[in-house]
Amino acid sequence: MFAHIVALAAAPAQLAVAPLQEPAAQGQILPEAIAAVIDAALASGDTAAIETVARFARQAYPQAAQAIDQRIGIDRSKAGPLAQVVHVQPPIKASPEKQGKTATVETAQASPKWTGEGELGAFTSSGNAPGVGFVGGIKMLVEGENWRVGSSARVDYQETANVVTRDQYRLTTEPNYKFSPRGYVFGLGQYEKDRFQGFTSRYSVSGGLGYSLIAQDDAKVNVKAGPAWRRTLATNGDRETIVAGLASVDVNVKLAPSLQYVQDASAYVDAHGSTLYTLAALDSRLIGKLKARLSYMVQHETAPEPGRMATDATSRLTLAYQF
């Protein structure tokens, strides 16, 4: 390659006596000495040498730049594969603003994140169905860039002398969409069944606004509120449909590397009565994703069904596994 560059440097002196040839497009001409140097570079098959010779030739004879490009193009088709790439455009770097937009698009197109948890253990309860029984539950959460959908299911079941004394189900799903770093809108759908509390089914649908009061890695507190619609089918056959209001708070605090406190509390309030619910849990990590959980649940009805107690309380000791 060095020899080609030396030859190109000496070319102007040779042109004093060298005849001109190679007429090119638009009246441009390619000096014979320059043509010979380009031909030698093409014959070598050295892509780097071809690029260097062509660049210096264009600088020395800008009026013949088109002719130089034309000759390289013609001879390139006849040269070997090494001469096929003569001029490589350097990659164009996107501006910081464009790079930021590209990163945002890639994040938005990323696959949603799925997490879940299974729970199994025993409970002891007081209220309408006192005794000891078994509890099982599962939670699922799918999250996108600014949205998420959480679902959970819980079953408390108890038999005494082959007689069912507790049969409680609770299914919940909650989608929400974040419109600011702390604010979001939510929807909530819930199904409950508890014959011993006086109803065979109770459906609740609500939605509204939520806000993250605390949003740290080791401490989170969220509050939300909005209107709600409830439909209850009592064990005596009565049906009730009513508009209510919902307010709730969720707390999640990491007390130590392997110890966590979680509490969910909600209140449905309507003209006839209210349902107050809270579930507090203390999680202790055991091995890997397995943890032990001690929880306490209280549900209070300000206007219970006839013949029913107003408050049910349940203590649970369970094992939970995250996946």
Secondary structure, 3 states (H helix, E strand, C coil): CHHHHHHHHHHHHHCCCCCEEEECHHHCEEEHHHHHHHHHHHHHCCHHHHHHHHHHHHHHCHHHHHHHHHHHHHHHHHCCHHHCCCCCCCCCCCCHHHHHHHHHHHHHCCCCEEEEEEEEEEEEEECCCCEEEEEEEEEEEEECCCEEEEEEEEEEEEEECCEEEEEEEEEEEEEEEECCCCEEEEEEEEEEEEHHHCEEEEEEEEEEEEEEEEECCCEEEEEEEEEEEEEEEECCCCEEEEEEEEEEEEEEEEEECCEEEEEEEEEEECCCCEEEEEEEEEEEEEECCEEEEEEEEEEEECCCCCCCCCEEEEEEEEEEEEC
